[in-house]
Amino acid sequence: MRERSFFQQVLVLLSPGWSGDACGVRLPQDACSAIGALRQTLAGLTLAAVLAMGLSLAQASWARADGLAAPEGRVVLLVHGQITATNGEEGAAFDLAMLEEMPVTEFTTSTVWTEGASTYTGVLMRDLLEMLGANGSQLVASAVDGYQVVIPLDELHADGPIIAYRRDGELMPLRDRGPLWVLFPFDENPAYRNETSYGRSIWQLTQIAIEE
C-alpha cells in the first residue's frame, strides 16, 4: 500500500470521517492535535458567518481598494475628480449592468415634467459616491447636451437624489430623459418641491465630476 504524503494525511484529518486513529507515523502527534482543533473550529462555523464572509467578498470585488472592475458594456456614466476608486485613467466608468448590481433605491413620485406618478428605480447618489471614496465638497453633473448642475455633497441624503435607470420597470431611452435621470422623491418629501431640487434633476446624465 502506498504511504500517504504529509499533505494527504492532513486532508484525511480534515475530512468528515476523520478519527484520531487516522494519524500516521509520519505526522507528529502535536500536529494531529492541532489539525483536530482546526477541524472542530471549521465545523463550528455558522451559516450566518459564512454568509457574512460571502457578503464581504462580494463588496470587495465591487469596490476594491485598487479600483473597480472594468465595464463590459456601453459606458453610461463616468465619475471622475476627487475619488479613490477607479477603473481607468479617466476615473470610474460604469455600464448599466454595473449600476444594476449596486444596492437599489426605488420610490414612486410625480414630477413637473411628466404626467401622473411613476416608480423610479436606481442608485442612491450618496451611496455611489461613498463607494468611490469621493472626498470633495461638491459635484458637477453633466448631461448629453452639455447642461450642468452643481450639488454640494453634504446635500446628498438617504432618501435622494437617486440616479434612476428604470421608470415603471422599463429602461429609459435617451428620448425619454434616459438612460440616467437624477431624481428626488418629490411626493414623499415636500421639502424637495422647490426650484433648487427641480434644477438639480438633470436627465440624460453622462458624467459626474467631484470637486474640492
C-alpha positions in Angstrom: 0.0 0.0 0.0 1.4 3.4 -1.0 2.2 5.6 2.0 0.4 8.8 2.3 2.2 12.1 1.9 2.1 14.7 4.7 -0.4 16.8 2.7 -2.6 13.8 2.0 -2.7 12.9 5.7 -3.8 16.5 6.5 -6.6 16.1 4.1 -7.7 12.9 5.8 -7.7 14.6 9.1 -9.9 17.4 7.8 -12.3 15.1 6.1 -15.7 14.4 7.8 -14.9 10.8 8.6 -11.7 11.6 10.4 -11.0 10.0 13.7 -7.9 10.2 15.9 -6.7 6.8 14.6 -6.2 8.3 11.1 -2.9 9.9 12.2 0.0 8.0 10.6 3.6 7.8 12.0 4.8 10.4 9.5 2.5 13.1 11.1 3.6 14.2 14.6 1.1 13.8 17.4 1.1 17.5 18.2 0.2 18.2 14.5 -2.7 15.8 14.8 -4.0 17.6 17.8 -3.7 21.0 16.1 -5.5 19.8 13.0 -8.2 18.2 15.1 -8.8 21.5 16.8 -8.9 23.3 13.5 -11.4 20.8 12.2 -13.7 21.4 15.2 -13.4 25.2 14.6 -14.3 24.8 10.9 -17.3 22.6 11.8 -18.5 25.3 14.3 -18.8 27.9 11.6 -22.4 29.1 11.5 -24.4 29.8 8.3 -24.5 33.5 9.3 -20.7 33.6 9.5 -20.4 32.1 6.1 -23.0 34.5 4.6 -21.2 37.4 6.2 -17.9 36.3 4.7 -19.5 36.0 1.3 -21.0 39.4 1.5 -17.7 40.9 2.4 -16.1 39.2 -0.6 -18.8 40.5 -2.9 -18.4 44.0 -1.6 -14.6 43.8 -2.0 -15.0 42.6 -5.6 -17.2 45.5 -6.5 -15.1 48.3 -4.9 -11.6 47.1 -4.3 -9.0 49.5 -2.9 -7.0 49.2 -6.1 -10.0 50.0 -8.4 -13.3 48.8 -9.9 -14.0 46.1 -12.4 -13.9 47.4 -15.9 -17.3 47.8 -17.7 -18.1 45.2 -20.3 -21.0 47.0 -22.0 -21.5 50.5 -23.2 -20.4 53.1 -20.7 -23.4 55.2 -19.5 -21.7 57.1 -16.6 -18.3 58.4 -15.9 -17.4 59.6 -12.4 -14.1 61.5 -12.1 -12.2 64.0 -10.0 -11.7 63.6 -6.2 -12.4 59.8 -5.9 -10.2 57.0 -4.8 -11.7 54.0 -6.6 -11.3 54.0 -10.4 -11.1 51.5 -13.2 -9.3 53.6 -15.8 -7.2 56.7 -16.4 -10.3 58.9 -16.8 -11.9 57.8 -13.5 -14.7 55.3 -12.7 -16.7 54.2 -15.7 -20.0 52.3 -15.4 -22.1 50.3 -17.8 -25.8 49.8 -16.9 -25.1 46.3 -15.6 -22.7 47.6 -13.0 -25.2 50.2 -11.8 -27.9 47.5 -11.5 -25.6 45.3 -9.4 -25.5 48.0 -6.7 -28.0 48.4 -3.9 -31.3 49.5 -5.3 -33.3 52.5 -4.2 -36.9 52.9 -5.5 -39.7 55.3 -5.0 -42.9 56.4 -6.6 -43.4 60.1 -7.4 -44.8 62.5 -9.8 -42.7 65.2 -11.5 -43.3 68.6 -13.1 -42.1 67.2 -16.4 -44.3 64.0 -16.6 -47.9 63.1 -16.3 -49.0 61.1 -13.3 -46.8 59.2 -10.8 -44.2 56.6 -11.8 -42.0 54.3 -10.0 -38.3 55.1 -10.4 -35.5 52.6 -9.8 -31.9 53.5 -9.4 -28.8 54.0 -7.3 -28.7 56.4 -4.4 -26.2 59.1 -5.4 -24.8 59.3 -1.8 -24.1 55.6 -1.8 -22.4 55.6 -5.2 -20.0 58.4 -4.2 -19.3 56.9 -0.8 -18.3 53.6 -2.5 -16.0 55.6 -4.8 -14.4 57.4 -1.9 -15.5 60.8 -3.0 -13.7 63.4 -0.8 -14.6 66.8 -2.4 -17.2 69.4 -1.4 -19.4 69.4 -4.4 -20.3 67.5 -7.6 -20.8 68.8 -11.1 -23.3 66.6 -13.1 -23.2 66.9 -16.9 -25.8 65.8 -19.5 -25.5 64.7 -23.1 -26.3 68.2 -24.3 -23.7 69.9 -22.1 -26.2 71.1 -19.4 -24.6 71.1 -16.0 -25.8 71.3 -12.4 -23.8 71.7 -9.1 -24.8 69.8 -6.0 -23.0 70.1 -2.6 -22.0 66.7 -1.3 -23.4 67.5 2.1 -26.9 67.9 0.5 -27.0 64.2 -0.7 -29.3 62.4 1.6 -30.5 58.9 2.5 -33.8 59.4 0.5 -32.4 61.2 -2.5 -31.4 62.0 -5.1 -31.1 58.8 -7.0 -29.6 58.1 -10.4 -32.6 56.5 -11.9 -32.2 54.0 -14.8 -35.7 52.5 -14.9 -39.2 54.0 -14.9 -42.1 51.6 -14.1 -39.7 48.7 -14.6 -38.5 49.8 -18.1 -35.2 51.2 -19.1 -35.4 54.9 -20.1 -34.3 55.7 -23.7 -32.5 58.9 -24.5 -35.6 60.5 -26.0 -37.4 59.9 -22.7 -34.9 61.6 -20.4 -32.7 58.5 -20.1 -30.7 56.5 -19.8 -29.9 58.1 -16.5 -32.0 60.7 -14.6 -31.2 62.3 -11.3 -34.4 62.4 -9.3 -35.8 63.3 -5.9 -38.8 61.7 -4.1 -41.0 64.8 -4.6 -44.2 63.1 -3.4 -42.7 61.5 -0.3 -40.8 64.6 0.8 -42.4 68.0 0.2 -39.0 69.7 1.1 -37.8 68.7 -2.4 -40.6 70.6 -4.1 -38.6 73.7 -4.9 -36.7 75.3 -7.8 -33.4 74.1 -6.4 -34.3 70.4 -6.5 -36.0 70.8 -9.8 -32.9 72.4 -11.2 -30.7 69.6 -9.9 -32.9 66.9 -11.5 -30.7 66.6 -14.5 -31.7 64.0 -17.1 -29.6 62.3 -19.8 -26.8 62.2 -17.2 -23.4 61.2 -18.6 -20.7 62.5 -16.2 -20.2 63.4 -12.5 -17.1 65.4 -11.5 -16.2 65.6 -7.8 -14.5 68.9 -7.0 -12.8 70.1 -3.9 
